[in-house]
């Protein structure tokens, strides 16, 4: 049993809204109003919370293609998990376990979703320190949180595995770029090392190329998130495998 206090995840809010993580400060503390179990949000029912959210994203984007809306939603949620995990890794030396059976989620009308964690058991901080940081991040975030997210999205709208892995890599590189711009808050060298190590090994190996430039970190993925299918005005994302939007007619 460890006497070390749990990480103060409230510090992550200083990095930006995508990095923020609400957490209980004492055993037995319950989630604030509006938060629901992440497992409940992931329910594969046709009228479940995730399926309804995909339809709402489709409405807002003005698309009749569920897979485009599902990909955009998946990318946004992946960005939250990657940002929280990477921010905590480099700022606190800890990777929070946002397992669907532990974490709570709140979906606002606008902005990133809220995430909340209950108070950890006494041995959790000690267990978290037993592996190198990149290994902890890959196991907890990539093989855990992002795998759970991908399975949930695919249970609602079938999407290619390569697209989902590309979205995960894109979200991770995006979190790194934000940390690059906030060097006063986090040691970005550590963040780059973690991301480079994670992208070099399965399941994200081959999803894209990470390059360090004088202007910051650049990433080019080997897949497409389908955003271009929203129409000629959408174009392609900055890290897309395409340099121009394909003809999607």
C-alpha positions, 0 to 999 in steps of 0.5 A: 500500500502506498502513502503517496497522495493521488495526482492532482488532475485539476492542474491539467486545466491550465493546459487548456479545456481539452486537457482538463480532468475533473476528479474526486478529492476524497473517497466516496465523493460522487460525480457532479450533476450531469455526469453519467458512466462512460460505459452507459454512454458507450451503450451500442443501442440504436437509440443509445447516447452515442448513437444519438450523438452521432446523429446530432453531429451529422445534423450540425455538419449537414451531412447525410453520411453517418460514417463522416459524422461518426469519424468526426465525433470519434476524432474529437473524443480521441483528442480528449483522451489523448490530451488528458493522458499526455498532459498528465504524463508530462505534467504529473508523471501519471496516466489517468485510467479512464476505463469505461467502468470508472470514468464519468462523462458529460456532453455539453451543447458546445465544447469538449466533453467533460471527464470525471474520475472517482478517488483512486484506491490506495495502491493505484498511484504506486502501481502506476509508477512501475512501468516506463512512461511511454509504456504506461501511456500506450497501455492505458490510453492507446490499448485501453481508452482509445480501443474502447472508444473505437469499439463503441463507435464501430458498434454504432457506425461501421468504420475502417480500422485504419481510419480509426487508428489514423484518427487516434494518431492524429489526435495524439499528434494534435495534443503534442502540438498544443503542448509544444505551444505551452512550454511554460506548463509542460516539458514538451521534450518528454511529450515528444519522446512519449508520442514518438515512442507510441507511434513507433509501435503497434497499434499505431505504428504506420499511421503517419509520420511525426516530424520535429520542425523549428516551428513545432511538431508536424504530422502527416497521417496515412489515412483520411478522416473523411472530413472532405466529404462534407463538401468542396468548402471543407477541403482536407485537414492539415495532416491528411494523407491527401494534399487536395480533396478527392472527388467524392461524387 
